[in-house]
Amino acid sequence: MGNYVSGIFGASPVAPLQGHMEQCYKAAKELSPFFTAVTHNDWAAATVHREAIVTLENQADVSKAQIRANLPKSLFMPVAREDLLELVLVQDRIPNLARDISGLVIGRKMQIPVDMQISFLGFVSRNIDAARKARKTIRELDELYETGFRGTELELVTSFIAELDEVENDTDRLQMKLRDQLFVLEADLPPVNVMFLYRVIELIGEIGDQAERIGRRLELIISH
């Protein structure tokens, strides 16, 4: 079946897109050991993880460029070329966020208040879960592509998208809780530190938002 479909539609663009998403997820995943090191004031270890994030972000940029240059222009593709390109751009935002977050924290040697650390690390972990769920969904695209975006595979991907929504709702809830905790501690912290902590919390939450946007883009693709 795969060879038949490929003969009609040309080389599937899905595998490179899946590879790109893998790099995006790995960059987000590095934030877990990164922030564990930060909470222990282990800036040498944090720097190692920051460098890994930058490497993965650069690799994702290369993959993005290759996809954009080589994506088939055939009119017989079962999905619009523009939709796939937009999906790549949404995916690519995840490693960009991981790079920006780690760079801001490293650059300022930011301290996470002790009273917030457990909640903070849980918040980071849940946003990584969102990226993981997005990766899981993208991994199903090859089967979905070959079936022409129909059948039981479509139902499976639709269920994954619904799960993505649930995880993103969790990240929103945890973000609100974390901001409330920081608000209580504000009076005892330098105002500049507070400002940057709010910013880091916001950027971490955007990882979950972007993972949810991947689901939204997939919804548009499979609805065509």
C-alpha positions as CSV (number, residue, x, y, z in Angstrom):
1,M,0.0,0.0,0.0
2,G,2.8,2.4,0.9
3,N,4.6,1.9,-2.4
4,Y,1.3,2.4,-4.3
5,V,0.5,5.7,-2.4
6,S,4.1,6.9,-2.9
7,G,3.9,6.2,-6.6
8,I,0.9,8.5,-6.8
9,F,1.8,11.2,-4.4
10,G,5.6,11.2,-4.5
11,A,7.9,10.7,-1.5
12,S,6.0,11.2,1.7
13,P,7.0,14.4,3.5
14,V,5.9,12.9,6.8
15,A,9.2,11.2,7.9
16,P,11.2,14.5,7.8
17,L,8.5,16.3,9.7
18,Q,8.5,13.5,12.3
19,G,12.3,13.8,12.6
20,H,11.9,17.5,13.1
21,M,9.3,17.0,15.9
22,E,11.7,14.6,17.6
23,Q,14.4,17.3,17.8
24,C,11.8,19.8,19.1
25,Y,10.7,17.4,21.8
26,K,14.2,16.6,22.9
27,A,15.0,20.3,23.3
28,A,12.0,20.7,25.5
29,K,12.9,17.6,27.5
30,E,16.3,19.1,28.3
31,L,14.5,21.7,30.4
32,S,13.8,19.1,33.1
33,P,17.5,18.4,34.0
34,F,18.3,22.0,33.3
35,F,16.0,23.3,36.0
36,T,16.9,20.6,38.4
37,A,20.5,21.8,38.1
38,V,19.3,25.4,38.5
39,T,17.4,24.6,41.8
40,H,20.6,23.1,43.1
41,N,22.7,26.1,42.0
42,D,24.7,23.8,39.8
43,W,25.5,26.2,37.0
44,A,28.1,24.0,35.4
45,A,25.5,21.2,34.9
46,A,22.9,23.8,33.8
47,T,25.2,25.1,31.2
48,V,25.7,21.6,29.8
49,H,22.0,21.2,29.4
50,R,21.7,24.7,27.9
51,E,24.3,23.8,25.3
52,A,22.4,20.6,24.5
53,I,19.2,22.7,24.0
54,V,21.1,25.1,21.6
55,T,22.5,22.2,19.6
56,L,19.0,20.6,19.2
57,E,17.5,24.0,18.3
58,N,20.1,24.5,15.6
59,Q,19.5,20.9,14.3
60,A,15.7,21.7,14.2
61,D,16.4,24.8,12.2
62,V,18.4,22.8,9.7
63,S,15.6,20.2,9.5
64,K,13.0,22.9,9.0
65,A,15.0,24.5,6.1
66,Q,15.4,21.1,4.5
67,I,11.7,20.3,4.8
68,R,10.8,23.7,3.3
69,A,13.2,23.2,0.4
70,N,12.3,19.6,-0.4
71,L,8.6,19.3,0.4
72,P,6.9,17.9,-2.8
73,K,4.9,20.5,-4.7
74,S,2.7,17.8,-6.3
75,L,-1.0,18.6,-6.5
76,F,-1.7,15.0,-5.7
77,M,-0.6,15.2,-2.1
78,P,-3.5,14.3,0.2
79,V,-2.9,17.5,2.2
80,A,-2.0,21.0,1.2
81,R,1.7,21.8,1.1
82,E,1.0,25.1,3.0
83,D,-0.6,23.2,5.9
84,L,2.5,21.1,6.4
85,L,4.8,24.1,6.2
86,E,2.7,25.8,8.9
87,L,2.8,22.7,11.0
88,V,6.6,22.7,10.8
89,L,6.7,26.4,11.9
90,V,4.5,25.6,14.9
91,Q,6.7,22.7,15.9
92,D,9.8,24.8,15.5
93,R,8.6,27.2,18.1
94,I,9.1,24.6,20.9
95,P,12.9,24.4,20.7
96,N,13.1,28.2,20.2
97,L,11.2,28.6,23.5
98,A,13.6,26.1,25.2
99,R,16.5,28.1,23.9
100,D,15.1,31.4,25.1
101,I,14.1,30.1,28.5
102,S,17.5,28.5,29.2
103,G,19.3,31.5,27.9
104,L,17.4,33.9,30.1
105,V,17.9,31.8,33.2
106,I,21.6,31.2,32.6
107,G,22.3,34.8,31.7
108,R,20.9,36.1,34.9
109,K,21.8,33.1,37.1
110,M,18.2,33.1,38.2
111,Q,17.2,31.6,41.5
112,I,13.9,29.8,41.9
113,P,12.5,30.5,45.4
114,V,12.7,27.4,47.6
115,D,9.0,27.6,48.4
116,M,8.2,27.4,44.7
117,Q,10.6,24.8,43.5
118,I,8.4,21.7,43.8
119,S,5.5,23.4,42.0
120,F,7.9,25.0,39.5
121,L,9.5,21.7,38.5
122,G,6.1,20.1,38.2
123,F,5.0,22.9,35.9
124,V,8.1,22.4,33.7
125,S,7.4,18.6,33.6
126,R,3.8,19.1,32.6
127,N,4.7,21.3,29.7
128,I,7.3,18.7,28.6
129,D,4.4,16.2,28.8
130,A,2.5,18.4,26.3
131,A,5.5,18.4,23.9
132,R,5.7,14.6,24.3
133,K,2.0,14.2,23.5
134,A,2.5,16.4,20.4
135,R,5.4,14.2,19.3
136,K,3.2,11.1,19.9
137,T,0.5,12.6,17.6
138,I,3.0,13.5,14.9
139,R,4.4,10.0,15.0
140,E,1.0,8.7,13.7
141,L,1.1,10.9,10.7
142,D,2.8,8.4,8.4
143,E,-0.1,5.9,8.9
144,L,-2.6,8.7,8.6
145,Y,-1.0,9.9,5.4
146,E,-1.0,6.5,3.8
147,T,-4.7,5.9,4.6
148,G,-5.6,9.3,3.0
149,F,-6.6,10.8,6.4
150,R,-9.5,8.3,6.9
151,G,-10.5,5.3,9.0
152,T,-9.5,4.1,12.4
153,E,-6.1,6.0,12.2
154,L,-8.1,9.2,11.9
155,E,-10.0,8.3,15.0
156,L,-6.8,7.6,16.9
157,V,-5.2,10.9,16.0
158,T,-8.4,12.7,16.9
159,S,-8.2,11.1,20.3
160,F,-4.6,12.2,20.7
161,I,-5.6,15.8,19.8
162,A,-8.2,15.7,22.6
163,E,-5.6,14.5,25.0
164,L,-3.4,17.3,24.0
165,D,-6.2,19.7,24.9
166,E,-6.4,18.1,28.4
167,V,-2.7,18.4,29.0
168,E,-2.6,22.1,27.9
169,N,-5.5,22.8,30.3
170,D,-3.4,21.3,33.1
171,T,-0.4,23.5,32.2
172,D,-2.7,26.6,32.3
173,R,-4.0,25.5,35.8
174,L,-0.4,24.9,37.1
175,Q,0.7,28.2,35.6
176,M,-2.0,30.1,37.5
177,K,-1.1,28.3,40.7
178,L,2.6,29.1,40.3
179,R,1.9,32.8,39.6
180,D,-0.2,32.9,42.8
181,Q,2.7,31.5,44.7
182,L,5.0,34.0,43.3
183,F,2.6,36.8,44.1
184,V,2.7,35.8,47.8
185,L,6.5,35.9,47.8
186,E,6.9,39.2,45.9
187,A,7.4,41.4,48.9
188,D,10.5,39.4,49.9
189,L,12.2,39.2,46.5
190,P,14.0,41.9,44.5
191,P,11.5,43.4,42.0
192,V,13.7,42.7,39.0
193,N,14.0,39.0,40.0
194,V,10.2,38.9,40.3
195,M,9.7,40.4,36.9
196,F,12.0,37.9,35.2
197,L,10.5,35.0,37.1
198,Y,7.1,35.9,35.7
199,R,8.6,36.0,32.3
200,V,10.2,32.6,32.6
201,I,6.9,31.1,33.8
202,E,5.1,32.7,30.9
203,L,7.7,31.3,28.4
204,I,7.5,27.8,29.9
205,G,3.7,27.9,29.6
206,E,4.0,28.7,25.9
207,I,5.5,25.3,25.3
208,G,2.2,23.7,26.3
209,D,0.4,26.3,24.2
210,Q,2.5,25.5,21.1
211,A,2.0,21.7,21.7
212,E,-1.8,22.4,21.7
213,R,-1.4,24.5,18.5
214,I,0.2,21.5,16.9
215,G,-3.1,19.7,17.6
216,R,-5.1,22.5,16.2
217,R,-3.0,22.5,13.0
218,L,-3.5,18.8,12.7
219,E,-7.3,19.3,13.1
220,L,-7.3,21.6,10.1
221,I,-5.2,19.2,8.1
222,I,-7.5,16.2,8.7
223,S,-10.6,18.2,8.2
224,H,-9.8,18.9,4.6
